[in-house]
Amino acid sequence: MASVVPNKTGSSDVAWCFETLGLQRGALPAEVRRSYLERARETHPDKGGSPAEFRRVVDAFNVLANGEASAAPIKVTSPRKANANAASGPRRFTLDEVSRLAEQLRQMNMDKCRAERAAVAERHACREERRRRSQQSALRQRTQQEADRLRQSLRSQGRSDLPPGVEPHTSSSAGVTPGRSPVLFRATLDVAGKAQCGPPRSSVAEAESDFLRVEKAKQHCDDTALRALERLRREAPRRERFCT
């Protein structure tokens, strides 16, 4: 459990400290430090603040953090009075105090920049994750639709599965809506060490016939099979021609 700032100097003595730092009585040490750094940056002379007000903020923090006995508040004087009292020798900040404060301010800026970069990276990662999930969902939906269309087409042709050497062909013609074009089939086999495909056919029987025809020509030689495949492509109806 976090402890509260001890009031070693009495509750009435440190009231001005909490007021100066804009805190409620009983604030946690972390809250005192955070408020101190913010107030110090606001009242720093380099930022246009008053040296006396800045000194008051520093002293308030020292009282609350260290429980110093001299907890009397420092009066903030106007610039005119401050100039009039300059001859009496106002207290100057030591080099160590200025260095510590500058380091604290630099650390605050660095922490702020790191937090902003982390927030940007997190938002980017969230967008990428949503995009990836959306693409995966769309791909699963398209795959399921194609599988359903294939089963329906096979069932309409009295078949439950595709024969060897025949595969479904997805049309990529311009103006054809994906998922609504008719299911086509084509022969596929290896000729001369390269996968070759026949022209798209509207029925499994036609694609199977192409496969058997090219497979028979392949028994003579690969060149004969390639010529038979090219002849099938030329003979295919114009709407079913397919270039491999």
Order of alpha helices (4+ residues) and beta strands (2+ residues): alpha-alpha-alpha-alpha-alpha-beta-beta-beta-alpha-alpha
